[in-house]
């Protein structure tokens, strides 16, 4: 994720667990207001929001989609979430998050997320994803969930650390 985000000029990363792999990535803040202030000051930014507040996430999703689009500060921004299952489940997803996934393209918003357990996230995320990076997995439930979408997903059982399958809905390759 870190390598993919490095290519984006405008990123807000929800680093929910203060993951050491993101320790030196971007400017760390713990409130969405600080994110807004930083984003409003510069054309390019990498902001690491260290909070697991559903309210902060919800509000930021609203700013990325609804008018006035974060007053321009968040237009054309990538929002990334490490461990997306903290903000949704297979049965629930906040409306503002649904709006971001469905309508964010109108403000240039992009979205990237990670999860260790595909069955634990809402199907809207899976259905709207343009690319999936699938790493090693062994649990039958995880394999069964992805089997509906990804041909030959059984290969994921044998991947080594750092290896992945890149799958896109329009092009089945790795």
Secondary structure by P-SEA (a helix, b strand, c coil): caaaaaaccbbbbccccccccccccccccccaaaaaaaaaacccbbbbbccccaaaaaaaaaaacccccccccccbbbbbbcccccccccccccaaaaaaacccccccbbbbbccccccccccccccccccccccccccaaaaaaaccccccccccccccccbbbbbbcccccc
